Amino acid sequence: MNRSLGKMLVGNILQTAALRFPDDPAVVCAGTGRRYTFRAVNERVNRLAHALGDLGFAKGDVVAFLSSNRAEMVEIYFALARTGIVGLPLNYRLATSEMVELMRAMGASGLIHEAKFAAAATAAQPLLKHVIEIGGDGTAPARDYEKLLAAASPAAVEIEIDEADPFYFNLTSGTTGLPKSYVLTQYNNSTLQPMFQAFETSRKDVALTVFPAFGRVGFAWIAAAVMYGIPNVIANFEPNDVLRLIAEERVTMVNLVPTMAAMLMPAIAAAPRDLSSLRAVVFAGSSLPASIREQTIEKLCPHLYEYYGMQETGALVASTPEDRAKRPDSVGRAILFGEVRIADDEGRTLPPDALGEILGRSPNAVTAYFENPQKSAETFRNGWIHTGDLGSIDTDGYLFIRGRKKDMIVTGGQNVHAAEVEEIILRCPGVADCAVFALPDDMWGARVTGLVVVADGSDLTAATLEAHCRQHLAGFKTPKQFILQTEPLPRTPTGKVQKFLLVERFGKAAG
């Protein structure tokens, strides 16, 4: 390798921002009210990097961290990037026993945790050399985060880091069972710019990050805001808080899943605010129902962007408002360095408009799951990632998502795509959300089942839903059973419905 070539390293993103925009606002922490410039964030990151080294952590060690969305998450990610310590961000929605098992399985020897998650720290204590607490009152046995930073050097750390070095473990969404883990490298996380170019990001923007920072999407927004040198408001998703922050901080862009947007609508109606600063709402995680799209355009922001990819690939495809005008049902076209193609079961590329599996790759993509060779062999084949999604690409390169291969329901010998049925159900007045899945059936083999979340104030009935579906679908595609509820569907942090939980729940009820 030519050693004169520069490296794509995560730590360099913040270092460059601190050099170019030292006194510009970098992070606004909604939970604590703290505000930091790029210079201040860079100094705090250096202090944390030194503090971890002073405690004996070294390149290659694994340190877990557990926190809601707050400024310290920015500092932890960049400090790990500069030291070569491998991060293990934990989903705070997991049970304590699950968190402990993840720390054990990944070999974590340290934990940085927000005070309200102290139970996990206590349970994991036998595994760990050191525990650091954020936002505590000083009475816990853990080391205090702020005291460690105050005692550490603000100078830059000098540790040799390479592009291929592991940066952090990430967990997939787990829509079909327990999540899988893979390792993201420094390079994977330094190549985010094409995605944000597709959203027409500029130095005039103010970002709002409400995706959980423990996930890949959350960190992408953290890193991109630093890369562009723009303010990033870090907050946990709560509808009224989101609207208040947009108005007060003059936020211009925010990333949501459709469920979040739906939750914002009643809050907008209850307490109107000045949301005129918002120029872009970016959607990811699950398909965007037409009703939510229309409400978002009318009440929140007229300019919507969408992107498609799985956690293993990173973003592959994006749709701009101009794309939406041309192909309203498409998720867009490939972004810079993103590659997608449609293949048959043997991996052969299919012609335009043909239905097949979506294959993708990009500089953000990973190449294997952690210690899971069987699943790796299924997903990563011949230089492409097999997404498990069904779709087609038209002659102009627009990608259309048609559902999941595993979401194919075979009932009475007929194939039913769950996504097609869900799209029809979502058009019915009174439907807030839905999921279509299969339950065992003695006569049909599989019973097409529709679980529908009823909108507030609606008197929707199963009979109305059945009549609506029979208007637009073949009889064998119409769900043979409708289940109505008011509570939201179980979703992953990235907004995907965990259908395996629905099958477990309603399959047992039927049995």
N, C-alpha and C positions, 0 to 999 in steps of 0.2 A: 504493500500500500504506500502511496505517496504521502509521507507524513506532513507535507506542507498543506494538505487539504484541511480545511476547517472541519469541526465536528458539529453535528446536530445534537445539542445537549439541552435538557430542560433547564438546568441552572443558568445557562447563558441567556435564556429569554428574559429572566428577571434582571440579570446583570446589565443587559443592554438597555432595558427600560429605565433602570436607575441612573444610567449614564446619560441617556437622552432626555428623560422627563423627570429629573430628580424631585422637583417640587410640585409636580402635578398630582392631583388626587388619584389614588390607586385602589383603595379598599374602603368601603363603608360597611361596618358591621351593624346590621339592623338590631341584633339581639343585645349588644352592649352599648351601642351609640358611638363606638370608637371609629376614628377616621385616620387613615394613614396615607402618606405620600409614597411614591415609589422608593425614594431614598430610605424612608423609615421602614418599609417592608423589607427592603434588602438588608438593612442593618439587623433587624430582628431575625431574619433568616440566618444570617451569619452567626448571630449569637446562639441560636438553637442548634446549628450545626456543630459549633464548638462545644456546647453543653452536652450534646450526645456523645461526642468524642471523649470529653472529660469523664463521662460515666463509664467509658470502656467499650462503647459500641463502635464497630468498625465496618468498613466496606464489606458487603455480603451478608451481614447480620440482618435479621428480620425484626422489624419493630411494627407492632400493630397500633392502630389509632382508631378512636371511637368518639365521635362528636357529631352534633347537629351542625347546621350551616353557620359558621362563624369565622372570623378573620384568622383564627389560629389554624384552621384547615389549610389556608393558603400557605402559611409559614411552614407547616409540617411537610407538605408536599415538596416545596422548594428546598428545604433543608435536607430532606432525604435525597433529593436529586443531586445535591452538591457533595454529599458524603459517600454516595454509593450504598448507603444502607437501604435495604429493600423494604418497601412499605406494604402493610396489610390493612387497608381501610376496611372497617367492619360496618356492616349494615346494622344500625341500632334497632331495627325492627325484628331482628332475630331473637330467639330465646337465648338466655344467658348460657345455657348448656351448649347451644349451637356455636356461639361465639368462642367459648372455651375450646371446643373441639376444632374449630378452624385455626385458632392460635397454636394448638398442639400439632395439628397436621402440617401446618406451614413452617413450624419450627420457630415461632416468635419467641424472642428472649426479652422483649420490652413492650410496654404498652403506654401510650399517651391517651388519656381519656378525659372527657368532660365530666365535671363533678356529679352530674345527675345520673351517670352510668357507673357509679362506684360499685354496684353489685357485681358487674362483670369483672371488674378489676380484682375484687376480693376472691371470686371463684377461680380466677386464673392465676392468682398469686404464686402457687407452687411451681408454675411453668416459667416464671419471669425473673430476670435479674433485677430489673428496675421498673417502677411504675411512676408515671408523671401525671399530675392532675391539673386540669384547666378549670379556672373559675371556682376553686374551692375556698373554704373559709380558713384553711390552714390547720384544721384539726385532724385531717386524714393522715394515715401513715405514709401515703404517697408523697413524692417530691413535688413541690409547688412549681408550676410552669413558669410563672413570672419571676420568681426568685432565681431559678436556674438561668433565665435569660439575663437578668440583671448582673449576675456574677460572671458571665461569659464574655469573651472577646468579641467586638464588633468587626474585627478584621476578616477579610475573605479567607476561606479555608483553601488549602492547597492539596487536593486529592485528585489523582489521575482517574478520570472517568472516560469511558468509551461509549460510542453510540449503541453498541450491542449489549451493554450492561443492563441487567434487570433494574427496573425502576419500582414497580409495585405489582402486587397480585390484584387481579380483578375477578369478580364473580359474575358469571352470566346470569341472566334474569331468572332462569328456573321456571319456565312456563309449563314444562312437562315433568317436573320432579325437582330433585335437589339440584342446586346450582353447581356448575362446573367452574373450575378455576383455571386461569392462565396467567402468564407473566407478560406484562407490558415492558418494553425497553425504553431507554432514553430516546432512541430514534422515533419509535411509534408516537411519542408524545411531543415531538418537536416539529411534526409535519401537519399541523392543524390548519395552517393558513388557507389552503384551498377551500375548505368547508366554509370558513367565515368570509372569504371573498365572495362565495356564492350568495351570502346574505347581505352583500354590499356594505360590509362593515367599514367604518372610517374613524379617523381621530375625533370626529364630532360626536361619536356615540357615547352613551352611558348604558352599561349592561346591568341587568338584574338577574342574579343566579339564584333560582329557587329549586332547581333539580338537586337532589341530595348530593353533597360534595363527596360522599364515599364512593360514588359510582363514576363510571367513565365519562358520562355526559357532563356531570357536574364539574369534574376536573377540566374537561375540554373548555368549558366556559371560563373557568379561572385562568387557565393558561392563555387562552385567546385574548382575554381582556388585557393581560400583561403584555402580550405580543404586540397589540395595537396601541398600548399606552393609554388606555381609556379607564375611567372609573368603573368599578364593579361593586354593585350593592349586593352583599351576601345576606341572604335571608332564608328562613324556613317558610314553606308554603302555608299561608293562612290567608284566605281571600281578602279580608278587609285590610290586612297589613300590606298585601301585594299592591292593592289599589292606592293605599296611602303613600307607599314608597314611590310608585310611579309618579304620582302627583308632586310629592315633595322633592324628590331627587331629580325630576325631569328625565326619567328613564326613557331611552329610545328603543331598546330591544330587550326581549325576554324570551326564554325558551319554555314552552309548556307542553304537556300532553293533553289530549282532548278532554280528559276528565277534569284537569285543572281549569281549563277554559269554561267548562260547563259549571263548575263551582263558583266561578267569578261572576256569572251572569246575575244571580239573585243579589249579590253584594253590590253590583253596579246599580241595579234598580233601587235598592234600599237606601243607598247613600251616594248619589252622583258626585263625581270628582272631575277635576280637569286632567284628562288623560291625553291631551293633544300632543304631548311630546313624543308619544309612542309611535315610531315609524315602522316597526317590524315585530310581528309575533312569529316565532319560529316553532314549528310543531315537529315532534318526533315521538317514537314509542309505539304508536298504534295508528291504524287508519283513522282519518279525520271524517267523521260523519257530516253529511251535508248540512244538517240542522245546526250543528255546533259551528261549522265554518261560517254559515250565514249570520248567526248571532254574534260571532267574534268580529266579523267585518262591520256589522252595524253598530255594535255597542262598545267595542274595545279598540280596534285598529283596522283600517281598511287594507293594510298590506300584510299578507300572510306568506310565509315561506315554509316549505316542508323539506325534510331530508329523509333518505332511506339508507339503512345499513343495519347490520347486527353488531353486537358488542365485539365480536371477533374480527369484523372487517373494518370498523370505523365507518364514517360516512362515505357512501359510494355515489349517491345520486341526490340532486337537490332540485326543488321547484321554486321558481321566483313568481311574483305576481304576473309577469309577462307570460311565463310558461303556463300558469294556471288559466290565463285567458285563452290560450291556444288549445290546451289539453286539460280540461278541468278534472278529469278522472285519473290523471297521471301523477306519479310522485316526482316526475321530472327527468332530467338527463344527467349523465355522468359528470361529476365535478372534475377539476383538474387532477390528474393522476389516479382517478377512480376508474376502474374497469368493471363492466358488467356484461354478461352474456346469458342467453337462455339455452339450456341443454336438455337433452333427453336422458333417460335412465343410464345410458352408456357414456354420457359425457359429451356427446356430439352436439355441436352448435346447431340450433334450429333456425329456420328462416324467419323473417319479420312476421309479427302477429301470431306466431305459433305459441301454444301454451307449453311451458316446461319449467324446470327448476331454475331459479336465479342463482348464478355463480358470480362471485365477485372477488376482487383483490385491490389493495391500495397500500400506500406507505404506512397507513395506520394499522394494517392488518397484523394479526399474530399468526403463528405457524403451528401451534400445538397446544393442547390442554396440559395442565400440570399433572403429571403422573397418571395419565388416563390414555394409554396408547390405543385402546379399542375405539373410544370416541374420537380421538385425533385422526385415526385412519378413516373413519366414516366421514369426517367433516373436511379435512385438509387433504385434497387429492390432486395430483398432477399440476401443482402450482395454483390451484384455485380453491376457494372456500365455498363449500356447498351449503347454502343458507337454509335449505329446507322450505323456502318460500316458492310458491308457484307464481309465474308471471309471464308477461310477453313484452316485446320491444317492437315499436312500430318502425316504419321506414325512416322517420326523422330522429330516431334514437330515444324516444320517450318510453319510459318504463311504466308498466301497469302491474299492480300487485293483485293477484287473484286468490290468495289464501295460502294456507300451509299444506304441504304434502301430507303431514300427519293429521291435518284437519279435514281430510277427506273422509266422509262418512259413507260406508257402504250399507245401504238399507234395502232389503229385498232384491239384492243384485244390482241396484242402481247406485251410481256415484253422486254424492251431494257435497258441494263445496260449502263449508260452514260460512266462509266470508261472504258468499253470494246471498245466503239467507239472512245473515246479519245486516247486510246493506239494505235489504228490503224492509226488515223489521224496524230499522232506525228511521225509516221514512214515515212510519205510522205516528200520527199525533198522540202525544202522551207518553212516548218512549224516551227516557233519559239515557239509557244505555242497554246493551244486551250482549249475550254470548250464546252461541249455538254449539252444541256438543252432542255426543252420542252416549246413550245409556243402553245396557243390554236389553234385548227384547226376544222373547221366545219365538214369536212369529216372524219378525222382520230381521232378526240377527242384531240389528242396531236400531234404536229408536231416536229419530231426530228430535232433539229437545231444545227448546228456547227458553233461556232465563232472561227475564226482562225487568229492568229497573224502571219503575213507574215514576214519571215526573211529578213534582209537587203539585197538588191540587187537581190531578187528573183522576177520572173515574174509569180508566182503561180496564177492559176485561179480556179474558182469554178468548172469548167468542169474537170480539172485535179484532184481535190480533190474527186469529185464524182466517177470518173473512178477508182481511187486508192481504195476507200472504197468498191466499188462493187467487186473488185478483192478479198477482204479479208472478207467481211461481207455479211450476208443475205440482201436481198433487203429492208426488213422492218427495218433493223438496220441502213442502210445508211441514213444519214441526208437528209431530203427533202429540206432543205435550208442551204446554206453556206453563212456566212457573213465574209468578209475579212477586216482586218484593220491592221494598223501598230502600233498603241498605245498599251501598255501592258494591260493585263486583270486586273480588280479590285481585289485586294487580301487583305487579313487580314495581320496583322503584322507577323503572323506565316506562311504566304505563301499560304493560302488556297483561292481558287477562291470564290468570293462572287456572287454566281449565282443568288441570288434573285435580285441583282442590274441589271443583264443582262436581266432577265425576265421582270423587270419593264421597262427597257429602250426599248427593242426591242418589247415587247408586246404592248406598247403604240404606237410605230412607225407603227406596223402592223395594229393597230386599227384605 
